[in-house]
Amino acid sequence: MKNATLRQLKVFEAVARLLSFSRAAEELHLTQPAVSTQVRKLEEHAGHALFEQFGKKIYLTAAGAELLQIGRAIILQFEAAESAMTQFKGVSGGRLNVGVISAGDYFFPRLLVDFASRHRGVKLNFTVHNREGLLIHITENLTDLAIMVRPPADLDTVNQPFAPHPYVVVAAPEHPLSAVKQIPVARLMHEPFVIREKGSDTRNSMEEALNGQLAGVHVAMEIRSTETIKQAVIAGMGVSFVSAHTVSQELRSGSLSVLDVQGLPLIRNWYVVHRRTKRLPPVAQAFKDFLVSDGTALISQIVPVPGL
């Protein structure tokens, strides 16, 4: 193992956590062949197979499970060393580690660019997750700041709201309900819904908006990808409950319409979250302050929502 690299360990950790080479490649902004190559090299150094495949699913071998625990400890030690050294750099030249739920990737890169333009030399490490993945990153200290809608109730975190986050029900413009005013929630129960997966912030917010009646919803499709959900709704497969920030472009172009449902939009907040015991590097503290002071105005410019 003396020739194994930190890069190989990080790639292995992502594949082991997600149990998917393709999802790890997406998270790490690498190609799937590049991920496979890094894992294969690490297996050569270890002298053991780290994964085994049954059908279409992969699983950790006993050797892989053992190396995962050790590898995570090594990664954390390197990140602790980097964080400690960052304290001496101040904001400029520091590395910002931030994770965001998938609804945020429609505006968050622009926020990062705006922040980086104010602080030269800042290095950005930006990852996108569903809620479950982001909670893992918070728990295992894999990110400095997390951007989400529902802060964890079972972790000791500091949760700072920085911008409103509206949720709406959308449909294709030719949908019969597009011309109806003040649609009762009960009426929606007759419509096929294309919805996000269980555990996602959007799914939890949908249950709240429907007064806990999610079990009565006619689920046509359950999809992890917001982009795929939008295309399904545009194609006429059903309606969907989504973050308004994810459909800003479609609403402006007219390819989707917001249904006038009683009690909607549901307004929640975007939160910047970190562990209470986390010693934030100067760059992370500066970015948190930036979100609180300028987040609302910038998001409304980046993803304006017509009619809201």
C-alpha positions in Angstrom: 0.0 0.0 0.0 3.0 2.3 0.2 2.5 3.5 -3.4 -1.3 4.2 -3.0 -2.3 7.8 -3.4 -4.7 10.1 -1.6 -6.5 10.6 -4.9 -7.1 6.8 -5.2 -8.4 6.7 -1.6 -10.8 9.6 -2.3 -12.2 7.9 -5.4 -12.5 4.6 -3.6 -14.3 6.3 -0.7 -16.9 7.9 -3.1 -17.6 4.6 -4.9 -17.9 2.7 -1.6 -20.2 5.4 -0.1 -22.5 5.6 -3.2 -22.0 1.9 -4.3 -21.9 3.2 -7.8 -19.1 4.0 -10.2 -21.3 6.3 -12.3 -22.6 8.3 -9.4 -19.1 8.6 -7.9 -17.9 9.9 -11.3 -20.7 12.5 -11.3 -19.9 13.6 -7.8 -16.2 13.9 -8.4 -16.6 15.4 -11.9 -14.6 12.6 -13.5 -15.4 10.1 -16.2 -16.5 6.7 -15.2 -13.4 5.1 -16.9 -11.2 7.4 -14.8 -12.9 6.3 -11.6 -12.6 2.6 -12.6 -8.9 3.1 -13.3 -8.2 4.7 -9.9 -10.0 1.9 -8.1 -8.2 -0.7 -10.1 -4.8 0.8 -9.2 -5.7 0.9 -5.5 -6.8 -2.8 -5.7 -3.4 -3.6 -7.2 -1.6 -1.8 -4.4 -3.8 -3.5 -1.8 -3.4 -6.9 -3.4 -7.2 -7.6 -2.9 -10.4 -7.0 -4.8 -12.3 -4.1 -3.0 -15.6 -4.6 -4.7 -17.7 -7.5 -6.0 -20.7 -7.4 -8.3 -23.9 -9.4 -8.1 -26.2 -8.6 -11.0 -26.2 -4.9 -11.6 -25.2 -4.0 -8.0 -21.7 -3.7 -6.5 -20.8 -4.5 -2.9 -17.7 -4.0 -0.8 -15.6 -7.1 -0.1 -14.4 -7.8 3.4 -11.0 -6.2 2.4 -12.8 -3.2 0.9 -14.8 -2.6 4.1 -11.7 -2.7 6.2 -9.8 -0.3 3.8 -12.8 2.0 3.7 -12.6 2.7 7.5 -8.8 3.3 7.3 -9.1 5.3 4.1 -11.6 7.7 5.6 -9.4 8.3 8.6 -6.5 9.1 6.3 -8.6 11.5 4.2 -9.8 13.2 7.4 -6.3 13.6 8.6 -5.2 15.3 5.3 -8.3 17.6 5.4 -7.5 18.5 9.0 -4.0 19.4 8.0 -5.2 21.4 5.1 -7.8 23.2 7.2 -5.2 24.0 9.8 -2.9 25.5 7.2 -5.8 27.4 5.7 -6.2 29.3 8.9 -3.0 31.1 8.2 -4.0 32.1 4.6 -7.1 34.2 5.5 -9.8 34.3 2.9 -7.8 34.9 -0.2 -5.9 31.7 -1.1 -8.2 29.6 1.1 -10.1 26.5 0.0 -13.9 26.6 0.3 -15.5 23.2 0.7 -19.3 23.4 0.3 -22.0 20.8 -0.5 -25.5 21.6 -1.7 -28.7 19.6 -2.4 -29.5 19.1 -6.0 -32.1 21.9 -6.3 -29.4 24.3 -5.5 -27.2 23.5 -8.4 -29.4 25.7 -10.6 -28.0 28.9 -9.0 -25.2 27.9 -6.7 -22.3 27.9 -9.2 -23.1 31.5 -10.0 -23.0 32.4 -6.3 -19.6 30.8 -6.0 -18.3 32.7 -9.0 -19.6 36.0 -7.6 -17.9 35.2 -4.2 -14.6 34.1 -5.9 -14.6 37.4 -7.9 -14.5 39.3 -4.6 -11.7 37.2 -3.1 -8.9 36.4 -5.5 -7.1 33.1 -5.1 -10.0 31.3 -3.4 -10.1 27.6 -4.4 -13.6 26.0 -4.7 -14.6 22.5 -3.9 -18.3 22.2 -4.7 -20.3 19.0 -4.6 -24.0 18.2 -5.3 -26.0 15.6 -3.4 -29.5 14.5 -2.5 -30.4 15.1 1.1 -29.1 11.7 2.3 -25.7 12.2 0.7 -25.4 15.7 2.1 -26.2 14.6 5.6 -23.4 12.0 5.3 -21.0 14.7 4.4 -22.0 16.8 7.4 -21.8 13.8 9.8 -18.4 12.6 8.5 -17.0 16.1 8.4 -16.5 15.9 4.6 -17.6 19.5 4.0 -17.3 22.8 5.7 -20.7 24.2 4.8 -23.9 22.5 3.6 -26.7 24.2 1.7 -30.1 22.7 2.2 -33.7 23.3 3.0 -34.3 21.1 6.0 -31.4 21.2 8.5 -30.9 17.9 10.4 -32.9 17.6 13.6 -30.6 14.9 15.1 -27.3 16.6 14.7 -25.8 19.5 16.7 -25.6 22.0 13.9 -25.7 25.8 13.3 -28.5 26.5 10.8 -28.6 30.0 9.3 -31.4 30.9 6.8 -30.2 33.1 3.9 -32.9 33.1 1.2 -36.5 32.1 0.6 -37.2 28.9 -1.3 -40.6 28.5 -3.0 -42.1 25.2 -4.0 -44.8 24.9 -6.7 -46.8 22.4 -8.7 -46.0 22.5 -12.4 -47.6 21.0 -15.5 -47.4 21.2 -19.2 -49.0 24.4 -20.5 -51.7 22.5 -22.3 -52.7 20.6 -19.2 -56.4 21.2 -18.4 -55.6 22.5 -14.9 -53.3 25.2 -16.3 -56.3 27.5 -16.8 -58.1 26.7 -13.5 -57.9 29.1 -10.6 -57.5 28.2 -6.9 -57.3 24.5 -7.4 -58.2 22.6 -4.2 -55.4 20.2 -3.0 -58.0 17.4 -3.0 -58.4 17.9 -6.8 -54.7 17.2 -7.3 -55.1 13.7 -5.9 -56.7 12.7 -9.2 -53.7 13.7 -11.2 -50.7 11.5 -12.0 -47.6 12.9 -10.2 -43.9 12.6 -11.2 -42.1 12.9 -7.9 -38.7 12.8 -6.3 -37.4 9.9 -4.3 -38.1 9.2 -0.6 -35.9 11.2 1.8 -35.3 14.1 -0.6 -36.0 17.6 0.6 -38.5 18.1 -2.3 -40.4 14.9 -1.3 -40.6 16.0 2.3 -41.8 19.5 1.4 -44.4 18.0 -0.9 -45.8 15.9 1.9 -46.0 19.0 4.0 -47.8 21.0 1.3 -50.3 18.2 0.8 -51.1 18.2 4.6 -49.6 14.7 5.0 -51.8 13.2 2.3 -48.9 11.9 0.2 -50.1 8.3 0.5 -53.2 9.4 -1.5 -51.2 10.7 -4.4 -51.3 8.9 -7.7 -47.6 8.4 -8.4 -47.0 7.9 -12.1 -43.1 7.9 -11.8 -40.6 8.3 -9.0 -37.3 9.8 -10.3 -34.1 11.0 -8.7 -33.2 13.5 -11.3 -35.0 16.9 -11.4 -34.0 17.4 -15.1 -35.7 14.1 -16.0 -38.8 15.0 -13.9 -39.1 18.3 -15.9 -38.9 16.5 -19.2 -41.5 14.0 -18.1 -43.9 16.8 -17.1 -43.3 18.7 -20.4 -44.0 15.4 -22.3 -47.4 15.2 -20.5 -46.7 12.3 -18.1 -48.2 14.2 -15.2 -47.7 17.1 -12.9 -44.9 17.6 -10.3 -44.1 19.3 -7.1 -40.8 21.0 -7.5 -38.5 23.8 -6.3 -39.5 26.9 -8.2 -35.8 27.7 -8.6 -35.3 24.5 -10.7 -37.9 25.5 -13.3 -37.2 29.2 -13.7 -35.9 28.8 -17.3 -38.9 26.6 -18.3 -41.4 29.0 -16.9 -39.8 31.9 -18.8 -39.8 30.0 -22.0 -43.3 28.7 -21.5 -42.5 25.0 -21.7 -43.9 24.6 -18.1 -46.7 26.4 -16.2 -47.3 26.8 -12.5 -50.7 25.5 -11.3 -52.7 27.9 -9.2 -53.1 25.5 -6.2 -54.7 26.7 -2.9 -52.0 27.2 -0.3 -49.1 27.3 -2.8 -46.4 28.3 -3.3 -45.0 26.7 -0.2 -42.3 29.0 1.0 -39.4 27.6 2.9 -35.8 28.8 3.4 -32.4 28.0 2.1 -30.1 27.3 5.0 -26.3 27.3 5.3 -25.5 24.5 7.8 -22.3 23.4 9.7 -21.5 21.3 12.8 -21.6 23.5 15.9 -18.1 22.3 16.9 -16.7 22.9 13.4 -13.9 25.4 13.3 -14.7 27.2 10.1 -11.7 28.4 8.0 -11.8 32.1 7.3 -12.9 31.5 3.7 -15.9 29.4 4.9 -16.9 32.0 7.4 -16.6 34.7 4.7 -18.8 32.7 2.4 -21.4 32.1 5.0 -21.5 35.9 5.7 -21.8 36.5 1.9 -24.8 34.2 1.7 -26.6 35.9 4.6 -26.0 39.4 3.2 -26.4 38.9 -0.5 -27.9 35.5 -1.1 -31.6 36.6 -1.4 -30.9 39.3 -4.0 -28.5 37.2 -6.0 -30.7 34.1 -6.2 -33.7 36.3 -7.3 -31.5 37.6 -10.1 -30.1 34.2 -11.2 -33.3 32.2 -11.1 -36.2 34.7 -11.2 -39.6 33.0 -10.9 -42.4 34.7 -13.0 -45.5 35.5 -10.9 -43.9 34.8 -7.5 
